[in-house]
Amino acid sequence: MASDDLVRVVVDQELCIGGGICEMLEPEVFKLDDDIVISSVISDGLLPRDRAAVAVDRCPGQAIAIVEGKA
Protein backbone atom coordinates (compact mmCIF):
# COMPACT_ATOMS: atom_id res chain seq x y z
CA MET A 1 0.00 0.00 0.00
CA ALA A 2 1.36 3.38 -0.95
CA SER A 3 1.75 5.94 1.83
CA ASP A 4 -0.57 8.21 -0.18
CA ASP A 5 -3.41 5.87 0.80
CA LEU A 6 -2.80 6.59 4.49
CA VAL A 7 -4.45 9.37 6.49
CA ARG A 8 -4.04 10.43 10.09
CA VAL A 9 -6.96 10.25 12.52
CA VAL A 10 -7.46 12.26 15.68
CA VAL A 11 -9.95 12.14 18.54
CA ASP A 12 -11.58 15.28 19.90
CA GLN A 13 -11.72 14.29 23.56
CA GLU A 14 -14.30 17.02 24.24
CA LEU A 15 -16.73 15.25 21.90
CA CYS A 16 -15.87 11.64 22.81
CA ILE A 17 -18.69 9.87 24.67
CA GLY A 18 -16.69 6.70 25.34
CA GLY A 19 -18.65 4.30 23.17
CA GLY A 20 -15.53 2.26 22.40
CA ILE A 21 -16.51 1.51 18.81
CA CYS A 22 -13.26 3.00 17.53
CA GLU A 23 -11.21 0.65 19.72
CA MET A 24 -13.33 -2.28 18.60
CA LEU A 25 -12.79 -1.36 14.93
CA GLU A 26 -9.09 -0.38 15.13
CA PRO A 27 -7.51 -1.61 18.39
CA GLU A 28 -4.00 -0.82 17.15
CA VAL A 29 -4.91 2.86 16.73
CA PHE A 30 -7.50 3.71 19.40
CA LYS A 31 -7.63 3.00 23.12
CA LEU A 32 -10.54 3.71 25.44
CA ASP A 33 -9.27 4.85 28.84
CA ASP A 34 -11.17 2.79 31.41
CA ASP A 35 -10.84 5.46 34.12
CA ILE A 36 -12.04 8.54 32.24
CA VAL A 37 -13.98 6.66 29.53
CA ILE A 38 -12.47 8.74 26.75
CA SER A 39 -10.77 7.41 23.64
CA SER A 40 -7.39 8.49 22.35
CA VAL A 41 -5.02 7.64 19.52
CA ILE A 42 -2.29 5.33 20.81
CA SER A 43 -0.16 4.95 17.70
CA ASP A 44 0.89 7.23 14.90
CA GLY A 45 -2.79 7.52 14.00
CA LEU A 46 -2.27 6.33 10.44
CA LEU A 47 -4.93 4.24 8.73
CA PRO A 48 -5.89 3.49 5.16
CA ARG A 49 -8.41 6.12 4.09
CA ASP A 50 -11.29 3.65 3.74
CA ARG A 51 -10.80 2.24 7.25
CA ALA A 52 -10.40 5.74 8.71
CA ALA A 53 -13.67 6.75 7.05
CA VAL A 54 -15.45 3.80 8.71
CA ALA A 55 -14.14 4.84 12.14
CA VAL A 56 -15.27 8.43 11.55
CA ASP A 57 -18.69 7.29 10.36
CA ARG A 58 -19.27 4.82 13.21
CA CYS A 59 -18.23 7.17 16.06
CA PRO A 60 -21.44 7.96 18.00
CA GLY A 61 -20.01 11.21 19.40
CA GLN A 62 -18.61 12.35 16.03
CA ALA A 63 -15.29 12.75 17.83
CA ILE A 64 -13.00 11.19 15.22
CA ALA A 65 -11.66 13.23 12.33
CA ILE A 66 -9.34 12.65 9.42
CA VAL A 67 -6.47 15.11 9.25
CA GLU A 68 -5.82 15.99 5.64
CA GLY A 69 -2.34 16.72 4.39
CA LYS A 70 0.88 14.77 4.56
CA ALA A 71 0.46 11.70 6.75
MIFIZA-449851 format. One record per atom (N, C-alpha, C): residue number from 1; residue in three letters; chain; atom name; y, x, z. Coordinates in nm, 3 decimals. Layout:
N
<node seq="NUM" type="ALA" mol="A" atom="CA" v="Y" u="X" w="Z"/>
...
//
This chain:
71
<node seq="1" type="MET" mol="A" atom="N" v="-0.118" u="0.084" w="0.000"/>
<node seq="1" type="MET" mol="A" atom="CA" v="0.000" u="0.000" w="0.000"/>
<node seq="1" type="MET" mol="A" atom="C" v="0.124" u="0.089" w="0.000"/>
<node seq="2" type="ALA" mol="A" atom="N" v="0.215" u="0.060" w="-0.087"/>
<node seq="2" type="ALA" mol="A" atom="CA" v="0.338" u="0.136" w="-0.095"/>
<node seq="2" type="ALA" mol="A" atom="C" v="0.428" u="0.102" w="0.023"/>
<node seq="3" type="SER" mol="A" atom="N" v="0.506" u="0.200" w="0.069"/>
<node seq="3" type="SER" mol="A" atom="CA" v="0.594" u="0.175" w="0.183"/>
<node seq="3" type="SER" mol="A" atom="C" v="0.700" u="0.070" w="0.150"/>
<node seq="4" type="ASP" mol="A" atom="N" v="0.725" u="0.046" w="0.021"/>
<node seq="4" type="ASP" mol="A" atom="CA" v="0.821" u="-0.057" w="-0.018"/>
<node seq="4" type="ASP" mol="A" atom="C" v="0.773" u="-0.196" w="0.020"/>
<node seq="5" type="ASP" mol="A" atom="N" v="0.644" u="-0.212" w="0.042"/>
<node seq="5" type="ASP" mol="A" atom="CA" v="0.587" u="-0.341" w="0.080"/>
<node seq="5" type="ASP" mol="A" atom="C" v="0.603" u="-0.368" w="0.229"/>
<node seq="6" type="LEU" mol="A" atom="N" v="0.647" u="-0.267" w="0.305"/>
<node seq="6" type="LEU" mol="A" atom="CA" v="0.659" u="-0.280" w="0.449"/>
<node seq="6" type="LEU" mol="A" atom="C" v="0.800" u="-0.322" w="0.489"/>
<node seq="7" type="VAL" mol="A" atom="N" v="0.808" u="-0.406" w="0.591"/>
<node seq="7" type="VAL" mol="A" atom="CA" v="0.937" u="-0.445" w="0.649"/>
<node seq="7" type="VAL" mol="A" atom="C" v="0.926" u="-0.428" w="0.800"/>
<node seq="8" type="ARG" mol="A" atom="N" v="1.039" u="-0.417" w="0.864"/>
<node seq="8" type="ARG" mol="A" atom="CA" v="1.043" u="-0.404" w="1.009"/>
<node seq="8" type="ARG" mol="A" atom="C" v="1.072" u="-0.541" w="1.071"/>
<node seq="9" type="VAL" mol="A" atom="N" v="1.001" u="-0.571" w="1.178"/>
<node seq="9" type="VAL" mol="A" atom="CA" v="1.025" u="-0.696" w="1.252"/>
<node seq="9" type="VAL" mol="A" atom="C" v="1.086" u="-0.664" w="1.387"/>
<node seq="10" type="VAL" mol="A" atom="N" v="1.165" u="-0.757" w="1.436"/>
<node seq="10" type="VAL" mol="A" atom="CA" v="1.226" u="-0.746" w="1.568"/>
<node seq="10" type="VAL" mol="A" atom="C" v="1.211" u="-0.879" w="1.639"/>
<node seq="11" type="VAL" mol="A" atom="N" v="1.219" u="-0.874" w="1.773"/>
<node seq="11" type="VAL" mol="A" atom="CA" v="1.214" u="-0.995" w="1.854"/>
<node seq="11" type="VAL" mol="A" atom="C" v="1.346" u="-1.010" w="1.927"/>
<node seq="12" type="ASP" mol="A" atom="N" v="1.408" u="-1.125" w="1.912"/>
<node seq="12" type="ASP" mol="A" atom="CA" v="1.528" u="-1.158" w="1.990"/>
<node seq="12" type="ASP" mol="A" atom="C" v="1.478" u="-1.214" w="2.123"/>
<node seq="13" type="GLN" mol="A" atom="N" v="1.486" u="-1.133" w="2.228"/>
<node seq="13" type="GLN" mol="A" atom="CA" v="1.429" u="-1.172" w="2.356"/>
<node seq="13" type="GLN" mol="A" atom="C" v="1.505" u="-1.287" w="2.421"/>
<node seq="14" type="GLU" mol="A" atom="N" v="1.626" u="-1.314" w="2.376"/>
<node seq="14" type="GLU" mol="A" atom="CA" v="1.702" u="-1.430" w="2.424"/>
<node seq="14" type="GLU" mol="A" atom="C" v="1.642" u="-1.560" w="2.371"/>
<node seq="15" type="LEU" mol="A" atom="N" v="1.583" u="-1.554" w="2.252"/>
<node seq="15" type="LEU" mol="A" atom="CA" v="1.525" u="-1.673" w="2.190"/>
<node seq="15" type="LEU" mol="A" atom="C" v="1.376" u="-1.691" w="2.220"/>
<node seq="16" type="CYS" mol="A" atom="N" v="1.309" u="-1.583" w="2.260"/>
<node seq="16" type="CYS" mol="A" atom="CA" v="1.164" u="-1.587" w="2.281"/>
<node seq="16" type="CYS" mol="A" atom="C" v="1.129" u="-1.685" w="2.393"/>
<node seq="17" type="ILE" mol="A" atom="N" v="1.032" u="-1.774" w="2.365"/>
<node seq="17" type="ILE" mol="A" atom="CA" v="0.987" u="-1.869" w="2.467"/>
<node seq="17" type="ILE" mol="A" atom="C" v="0.847" u="-1.833" w="2.519"/>
<node seq="18" type="GLY" mol="A" atom="N" v="0.795" u="-1.719" w="2.479"/>
<node seq="18" type="GLY" mol="A" atom="CA" v="0.670" u="-1.669" w="2.534"/>
<node seq="18" type="GLY" mol="A" atom="C" v="0.546" u="-1.742" w="2.489"/>
<node seq="19" type="GLY" mol="A" atom="N" v="0.546" u="-1.793" w="2.368"/>
<node seq="19" type="GLY" mol="A" atom="CA" v="0.430" u="-1.865" w="2.317"/>
<node seq="19" type="GLY" mol="A" atom="C" v="0.310" u="-1.775" w="2.290"/>
<node seq="20" type="GLY" mol="A" atom="N" v="0.334" u="-1.649" w="2.261"/>
<node seq="20" type="GLY" mol="A" atom="CA" v="0.226" u="-1.553" w="2.240"/>
<node seq="20" type="GLY" mol="A" atom="C" v="0.160" u="-1.558" w="2.103"/>
<node seq="21" type="ILE" mol="A" atom="N" v="0.210" u="-1.641" w="2.014"/>
<node seq="21" type="ILE" mol="A" atom="CA" v="0.151" u="-1.651" w="1.881"/>
<node seq="21" type="ILE" mol="A" atom="C" v="0.166" u="-1.520" w="1.805"/>
<node seq="22" type="CYS" mol="A" atom="N" v="0.279" u="-1.454" w="1.822"/>
<node seq="22" type="CYS" mol="A" atom="CA" v="0.300" u="-1.326" w="1.753"/>
<node seq="22" type="CYS" mol="A" atom="C" v="0.194" u="-1.224" w="1.795"/>
<node seq="23" type="GLU" mol="A" atom="N" v="0.166" u="-1.216" w="1.924"/>
<node seq="23" type="GLU" mol="A" atom="CA" v="0.065" u="-1.121" w="1.972"/>
<node seq="23" type="GLU" mol="A" atom="C" v="-0.073" u="-1.159" w="1.920"/>
<node seq="24" type="MET" mol="A" atom="N" v="-0.100" u="-1.288" w="1.913"/>
<node seq="24" type="MET" mol="A" atom="CA" v="-0.228" u="-1.333" w="1.860"/>
<node seq="24" type="MET" mol="A" atom="C" v="-0.242" u="-1.295" w="1.711"/>
<node seq="25" type="LEU" mol="A" atom="N" v="-0.134" u="-1.310" w="1.636"/>
<node seq="25" type="LEU" mol="A" atom="CA" v="-0.136" u="-1.279" w="1.493"/>
<node seq="25" type="LEU" mol="A" atom="C" v="-0.137" u="-1.129" w="1.465"/>
<node seq="26" type="GLU" mol="A" atom="N" v="-0.057" u="-1.053" w="1.539"/>
<node seq="26" type="GLU" mol="A" atom="CA" v="-0.038" u="-0.909" w="1.513"/>
<node seq="26" type="GLU" mol="A" atom="C" v="-0.038" u="-0.831" w="1.645"/>
<node seq="27" type="PRO" mol="A" atom="N" v="-0.155" u="-0.816" w="1.708"/>
<node seq="27" type="PRO" mol="A" atom="CA" v="-0.161" u="-0.751" w="1.839"/>
<node seq="27" type="PRO" mol="A" atom="C" v="-0.123" u="-0.603" w="1.839"/>
<node seq="28" type="GLU" mol="A" atom="N" v="-0.121" u="-0.540" w="1.722"/>
<node seq="28" type="GLU" mol="A" atom="CA" v="-0.082" u="-0.400" w="1.715"/>
<node seq="28" type="GLU" mol="A" atom="C" v="0.071" u="-0.384" w="1.708"/>
<node seq="29" type="VAL" mol="A" atom="N" v="0.141" u="-0.496" w="1.690"/>
<node seq="29" type="VAL" mol="A" atom="CA" v="0.286" u="-0.491" w="1.673"/>
<node seq="29" type="VAL" mol="A" atom="C" v="0.359" u="-0.560" w="1.788"/>
<node seq="30" type="PHE" mol="A" atom="N" v="0.304" u="-0.672" w="1.836"/>
<node seq="30" type="PHE" mol="A" atom="CA" v="0.371" u="-0.750" w="1.940"/>
<node seq="30" type="PHE" mol="A" atom="C" v="0.291" u="-0.750" w="2.070"/>
<node seq="31" type="LYS" mol="A" atom="N" v="0.363" u="-0.754" w="2.181"/>
<node seq="31" type="LYS" mol="A" atom="CA" v="0.300" u="-0.763" w="2.312"/>
<node seq="31" type="LYS" mol="A" atom="C" v="0.380" u="-0.862" w="2.397"/>
<node seq="32" type="LEU" mol="A" atom="N" v="0.309" u="-0.958" w="2.455"/>
<node seq="32" type="LEU" mol="A" atom="CA" v="0.371" u="-1.054" w="2.544"/>
<node seq="32" type="LEU" mol="A" atom="C" v="0.364" u="-0.997" w="2.685"/>
<node seq="33" type="ASP" mol="A" atom="N" v="0.479" u="-0.978" w="2.747"/>
<node seq="33" type="ASP" mol="A" atom="CA" v="0.485" u="-0.927" w="2.884"/>
<node seq="33" type="ASP" mol="A" atom="C" v="0.442" u="-1.038" w="2.979"/>
<node seq="34" type="ASP" mol="A" atom="N" v="0.334" u="-1.015" w="3.053"/>
<node seq="34" type="ASP" mol="A" atom="CA" v="0.279" u="-1.117" w="3.141"/>
<node seq="34" type="ASP" mol="A" atom="C" v="0.372" u="-1.151" w="3.257"/>
<node seq="35" type="ASP" mol="A" atom="N" v="0.457" u="-1.058" w="3.298"/>
<node seq="35" type="ASP" mol="A" atom="CA" v="0.546" u="-1.084" w="3.412"/>
<node seq="35" type="ASP" mol="A" atom="C" v="0.668" u="-1.167" w="3.374"/>
<node seq="36" type="ILE" mol="A" atom="N" v="0.732" u="-1.131" w="3.264"/>
<node seq="36" type="ILE" mol="A" atom="CA" v="0.854" u="-1.204" w="3.224"/>
<node seq="36" type="ILE" mol="A" atom="C" v="0.828" u="-1.304" w="3.112"/>
<node seq="37" type="VAL" mol="A" atom="N" v="0.708" u="-1.305" w="3.059"/>
<node seq="37" type="VAL" mol="A" atom="CA" v="0.666" u="-1.398" w="2.953"/>
<node seq="37" type="VAL" mol="A" atom="C" v="0.761" u="-1.393" w="2.834"/>
<node seq="38" type="ILE" mol="A" atom="N" v="0.790" u="-1.271" w="2.791"/>
<node seq="38" type="ILE" mol="A" atom="CA" v="0.874" u="-1.247" w="2.675"/>
<node seq="38" type="ILE" mol="A" atom="C" v="0.802" u="-1.145" w="2.587"/>
<node seq="39" type="SER" mol="A" atom="N" v="0.807" u="-1.167" w="2.458"/>
<node seq="39" type="SER" mol="A" atom="CA" v="0.741" u="-1.077" w="2.364"/>
<node seq="39" type="SER" mol="A" atom="C" v="0.834" u="-0.963" w="2.324"/>
<node seq="40" type="SER" mol="A" atom="N" v="0.773" u="-0.852" w="2.287"/>
<node seq="40" type="SER" mol="A" atom="CA" v="0.849" u="-0.739" w="2.235"/>
<node seq="40" type="SER" mol="A" atom="C" v="0.765" u="-0.667" w="2.130"/>
<node seq="41" type="VAL" mol="A" atom="N" v="0.832" u="-0.585" w="2.052"/>
<node seq="41" type="VAL" mol="A" atom="CA" v="0.764" u="-0.502" w="1.952"/>
<node seq="41" type="VAL" mol="A" atom="C" v="0.718" u="-0.375" w="2.022"/>
<node seq="42" type="ILE" mol="A" atom="N" v="0.588" u="-0.344" w="2.008"/>
<node seq="42" type="ILE" mol="A" atom="CA" v="0.533" u="-0.229" w="2.081"/>
<node seq="42" type="ILE" mol="A" atom="C" v="0.501" u="-0.111" w="1.990"/>
<node seq="43" type="SER" mol="A" atom="N" v="0.523" u="-0.126" w="1.863"/>
<node seq="43" type="SER" mol="A" atom="CA" v="0.495" u="-0.016" w="1.770"/>
<node seq="43" type="SER" mol="A" atom="C" v="0.623" u="0.011" w="1.692"/>
<node seq="44" type="ASP" mol="A" atom="N" v="0.607" u="0.066" w="1.575"/>
<node seq="44" type="ASP" mol="A" atom="CA" v="0.723" u="0.089" w="1.490"/>
<node seq="44" type="ASP" mol="A" atom="C" v="0.777" u="-0.040" w="1.430"/>
<node seq="45" type="GLY" mol="A" atom="N" v="0.705" u="-0.149" w="1.450"/>
<node seq="45" type="GLY" mol="A" atom="CA" v="0.752" u="-0.279" w="1.400"/>
<node seq="45" type="GLY" mol="A" atom="C" v="0.732" u="-0.300" w="1.252"/>
<node seq="46" type="LEU" mol="A" atom="N" v="0.653" u="-0.215" w="1.188"/>
<node seq="46" type="LEU" mol="A" atom="CA" v="0.633" u="-0.227" w="1.044"/>
<node seq="46" type="LEU" mol="A" atom="C" v="0.512" u="-0.314" w="1.013"/>
<node seq="47" type="LEU" mol="A" atom="N" v="0.532" u="-0.406" w="0.922"/>
<node seq="47" type="LEU" mol="A" atom="CA" v="0.424" u="-0.493" w="0.873"/>
<node seq="47" type="LEU" mol="A" atom="C" v="0.442" u="-0.515" w="0.724"/>
<node seq="48" type="PRO" mol="A" atom="N" v="0.333" u="-0.543" w="0.654"/>
<node seq="48" type="PRO" mol="A" atom="CA" v="0.349" u="-0.589" w="0.516"/>
<node seq="48" type="PRO" mol="A" atom="C" v="0.435" u="-0.716" w="0.515"/>
<node seq="49" type="ARG" mol="A" atom="N" v="0.517" u="-0.729" w="0.413"/>
<node seq="49" type="ARG" mol="A" atom="CA" v="0.612" u="-0.841" w="0.409"/>
<node seq="49" type="ARG" mol="A" atom="C" v="0.545" u="-0.977" w="0.426"/>
<node seq="50" type="ASP" mol="A" atom="N" v="0.429" u="-0.998" w="0.364"/>
<node seq="50" type="ASP" mol="A" atom="CA" v="0.365" u="-1.129" w="0.374"/>
<node seq="50" type="ASP" mol="A" atom="C" v="0.319" u="-1.159" w="0.516"/>
<node seq="51" type="ARG" mol="A" atom="N" v="0.267" u="-1.060" w="0.586"/>
<node seq="51" type="ARG" mol="A" atom="CA" v="0.224" u="-1.080" w="0.725"/>
<node seq="51" type="ARG" mol="A" atom="C" v="0.344" u="-1.097" w="0.818"/>
<node seq="52" type="ALA" mol="A" atom="N" v="0.452" u="-1.025" w="0.792"/>
<node seq="52" type="ALA" mol="A" atom="CA" v="0.574" u="-1.040" w="0.871"/>
<node seq="52" type="ALA" mol="A" atom="C" v="0.630" u="-1.181" w="0.854"/>
<node seq="53" type="ALA" mol="A" atom="N" v="0.625" u="-1.233" w="0.731"/>
<node seq="53" type="ALA" mol="A" atom="CA" v="0.675" u="-1.367" w="0.705"/>
<node seq="53" type="ALA" mol="A" atom="C" v="0.595" u="-1.473" w="0.781"/>
<node seq="54" type="VAL" mol="A" atom="N" v="0.465" u="-1.452" w="0.794"/>
<node seq="54" type="VAL" mol="A" atom="CA" v="0.380" u="-1.545" w="0.871"/>
<node seq="54" type="VAL" mol="A" atom="C" v="0.422" u="-1.543" w="1.018"/>
<node seq="55" type="ALA" mol="A" atom="N" v="0.443" u="-1.424" w="1.074"/>
<node seq="55" type="ALA" mol="A" atom="CA" v="0.484" u="-1.414" w="1.214"/>
<node seq="55" type="ALA" mol="A" atom="C" v="0.619" u="-1.483" w="1.236"/>
<node seq="56" type="VAL" mol="A" atom="N" v="0.712" u="-1.462" w="1.145"/>
<node seq="56" type="VAL" mol="A" atom="CA" v="0.843" u="-1.527" w="1.155"/>
<node seq="56" type="VAL" mol="A" atom="C" v="0.826" u="-1.679" w="1.150"/>
<node seq="57" type="ASP" mol="A" atom="N" v="0.749" u="-1.726" w="1.056"/>
<node seq="57" type="ASP" mol="A" atom="CA" v="0.729" u="-1.869" w="1.036"/>
<node seq="57" type="ASP" mol="A" atom="C" v="0.659" u="-1.937" w="1.153"/>
<node seq="58" type="ARG" mol="A" atom="N" v="0.564" u="-1.868" w="1.215"/>
<node seq="58" type="ARG" mol="A" atom="CA" v="0.482" u="-1.927" w="1.321"/>
<node seq="58" type="ARG" mol="A" atom="C" v="0.547" u="-1.918" w="1.459"/>
<node seq="59" type="CYS" mol="A" atom="N" v="0.653" u="-1.840" w="1.475"/>
<node seq="59" type="CYS" mol="A" atom="CA" v="0.717" u="-1.823" w="1.606"/>
<node seq="59" type="CYS" mol="A" atom="C" v="0.785" u="-1.954" w="1.648"/>
<node seq="60" type="PRO" mol="A" atom="N" v="0.738" u="-2.015" w="1.759"/>
<node seq="60" type="PRO" mol="A" atom="CA" v="0.796" u="-2.144" w="1.800"/>
<node seq="60" type="PRO" mol="A" atom="C" v="0.941" u="-2.133" w="1.848"/>
<node seq="61" type="GLY" mol="A" atom="N" v="0.983" u="-2.018" w="1.894"/>
<node seq="61" type="GLY" mol="A" atom="CA" v="1.121" u="-2.001" w="1.940"/>
<node seq="61" type="GLY" mol="A" atom="C" v="1.213" u="-1.945" w="1.834"/>
<node seq="62" type="GLN" mol="A" atom="N" v="1.160" u="-1.922" w="1.714"/>
<node seq="62" type="GLN" mol="A" atom="CA" v="1.235" u="-1.861" w="1.603"/>
<node seq="62" type="GLN" mol="A" atom="C" v="1.299" u="-1.730" w="1.646"/>
<node seq="63" type="ALA" mol="A" atom="N" v="1.222" u="-1.652" w="1.725"/>
<node seq="63" type="ALA" mol="A" atom="CA" v="1.275" u="-1.529" w="1.783"/>
<node seq="63" type="ALA" mol="A" atom="C" v="1.243" u="-1.404" w="1.702"/>
<node seq="64" type="ILE" mol="A" atom="N" v="1.158" u="-1.416" w="1.602"/>
<node seq="64" type="ILE" mol="A" atom="CA" v="1.119" u="-1.300" w="1.522"/>
<node seq="64" type="ILE" mol="A" atom="C" v="1.199" u="-1.299" w="1.393"/>
<node seq="65" type="ALA" mol="A" atom="N" v="1.247" u="-1.181" w="1.357"/>
<node seq="65" type="ALA" mol="A" atom="CA" v="1.323" u="-1.166" w="1.233"/>
<node seq="65" type="ALA" mol="A" atom="C" v="1.275" u="-1.043" w="1.158"/>
<node seq="66" type="ILE" mol="A" atom="N" v="1.291" u="-1.048" w="1.028"/>
<node seq="66" type="ILE" mol="A" atom="CA" v="1.265" u="-0.934" w="0.942"/>
<node seq="66" type="ILE" mol="A" atom="C" v="1.396" u="-0.860" w="0.923"/>
<node seq="67" type="VAL" mol="A" atom="N" v="1.394" u="-0.731" w="0.945"/>
<node seq="67" type="VAL" mol="A" atom="CA" v="1.511" u="-0.647" w="0.925"/>
<node seq="67" type="VAL" mol="A" atom="C" v="1.503" u="-0.591" w="0.784"/>
<node seq="68" type="GLU" mol="A" atom="N" v="1.597" u="-0.630" w="0.702"/>
<node seq="68" type="GLU" mol="A" atom="CA" v="1.599" u="-0.582" w="0.564"/>
<node seq="68" type="GLU" mol="A" atom="C" v="1.659" u="-0.442" w="0.559"/>
<node seq="69" type="GLY" mol="A" atom="N" v="1.625" u="-0.370" w="0.455"/>
<node seq="69" type="GLY" mol="A" atom="CA" v="1.672" u="-0.234" w="0.439"/>
<node seq="69" type="GLY" mol="A" atom="C" v="1.556" u="-0.139" w="0.444"/>
<node seq="70" type="LYS" mol="A" atom="N" v="1.582" u="-0.012" w="0.452"/>
<node seq="70" type="LYS" mol="A" atom="CA" v="1.477" u="0.088" w="0.456"/>
<node seq="70" type="LYS" mol="A" atom="C" v="1.394" u="0.072" w="0.582"/>
<node seq="71" type="ALA" mol="A" atom="N" v="1.262" u="0.062" w="0.561"/>
<node seq="71" type="ALA" mol="A" atom="CA" v="1.170" u="0.046" w="0.675"/>
<node seq="71" type="ALA" mol="A" atom="C" v="1.131" u="0.180" w="0.730"/>
//
